[in-house]
């Protein structure tokens, strides 16, 4: 999958600098939202709405991506894979 271009003025990029504690593990707010968004969009692709007020439009705005629910799911997974690869390189 090709790399997804993310605009630097999205809320996702801003949240990547904020760190929170999730069950004793330090993680950025942006990465945490990415993981939850992947889960939510996959549910939406199967015909389930994650919660009453959930909208795909909000996910697209947060990450600065475009497309239908299936392409958004692929793009979010590509962002996750890219972020995971970057963190593995930093550990080495």
C-alpha positions as CSV (number, residue, x, y, z in Angstrom):
1,X,0.0,0.0,0.0
2,X,1.3,3.5,-0.9
3,X,1.9,6.0,1.8
4,X,-0.9,8.3,2.9
5,X,-0.2,12.0,2.8
6,X,-1.4,13.8,5.9
7,X,-1.7,17.6,6.1
8,X,0.4,19.1,9.0
9,X,-2.5,21.2,10.1
10,X,-4.9,18.3,11.1
11,X,-5.9,17.6,14.7
12,X,-4.2,14.2,14.4
13,X,-0.8,15.7,13.9
14,X,-1.4,18.1,16.8
15,X,-2.4,15.2,19.0
16,X,0.7,13.3,18.2
17,X,2.7,15.5,20.6
18,X,0.3,15.0,23.6
19,X,1.1,12.0,25.7
20,X,-1.4,10.1,27.9
21,X,-1.2,7.0,30.2
22,X,-3.3,4.1,29.1
23,X,-3.1,1.1,31.5
24,X,0.4,2.1,32.5
25,X,1.7,2.5,29.0
26,X,2.6,6.0,27.7
27,X,1.0,6.6,24.3
28,X,0.2,9.8,22.3
29,X,-3.4,10.9,22.0
30,X,-3.1,10.8,18.2
31,X,-2.0,7.2,18.1
32,X,-4.7,6.2,20.6
33,X,-7.3,7.8,18.5
34,X,-5.9,6.1,15.4
35,X,-6.3,2.7,17.0
36,X,-9.9,3.4,18.1
37,X,-10.7,4.9,14.7
38,X,-9.5,1.8,12.9
39,X,-11.7,-0.3,15.1
40,X,-14.7,2.0,14.5
41,X,-14.3,2.2,10.7
42,X,-14.0,-1.6,10.4
43,X,-17.2,-1.9,12.4
44,X,-18.9,0.6,10.1
45,X,-17.7,-1.3,7.0
46,X,-19.6,-4.3,8.3
47,X,-22.8,-2.3,8.8
48,X,-22.6,-1.4,12.5
49,X,-22.4,2.1,13.8
50,X,-19.9,2.3,16.7
51,X,-22.2,4.7,18.7
52,X,-25.2,6.8,18.1
53,X,-23.5,10.1,17.1
54,X,-20.5,8.6,15.3
55,X,-19.9,9.9,11.8
56,X,-17.3,8.9,9.2
57,X,-17.0,12.6,8.3
58,X,-15.5,13.3,11.7
59,X,-12.9,10.6,11.2
60,X,-12.0,12.1,7.8
61,X,-11.7,15.6,9.2
62,X,-9.5,14.5,12.1
63,X,-7.0,12.6,10.0
64,X,-7.3,14.8,6.9
65,X,-8.2,11.9,4.5
66,X,-10.8,11.4,1.8
67,X,-12.8,8.5,0.4
68,X,-15.6,6.1,1.1
69,X,-15.6,3.8,4.2
70,X,-13.5,1.1,2.6
71,X,-10.8,3.4,1.4
72,X,-10.7,5.3,4.7
73,X,-10.2,1.9,6.5
74,X,-7.3,1.1,4.2
75,X,-5.8,4.6,4.7
76,X,-6.0,4.4,8.5
77,X,-4.4,0.9,8.4
78,X,-1.6,2.3,6.2
79,X,-1.1,5.2,8.7
80,X,-0.9,2.7,11.6
81,X,1.6,0.5,9.7
82,X,3.7,3.5,8.9
83,X,3.6,4.7,12.6
84,X,4.4,1.2,13.9
85,X,7.4,0.9,11.5
86,X,8.7,4.3,12.6
87,X,8.5,3.4,16.3
88,X,10.3,0.1,15.7
89,X,13.1,1.9,13.9
90,X,13.4,4.3,16.9
91,X,13.8,1.4,19.3
92,X,16.7,0.0,17.4
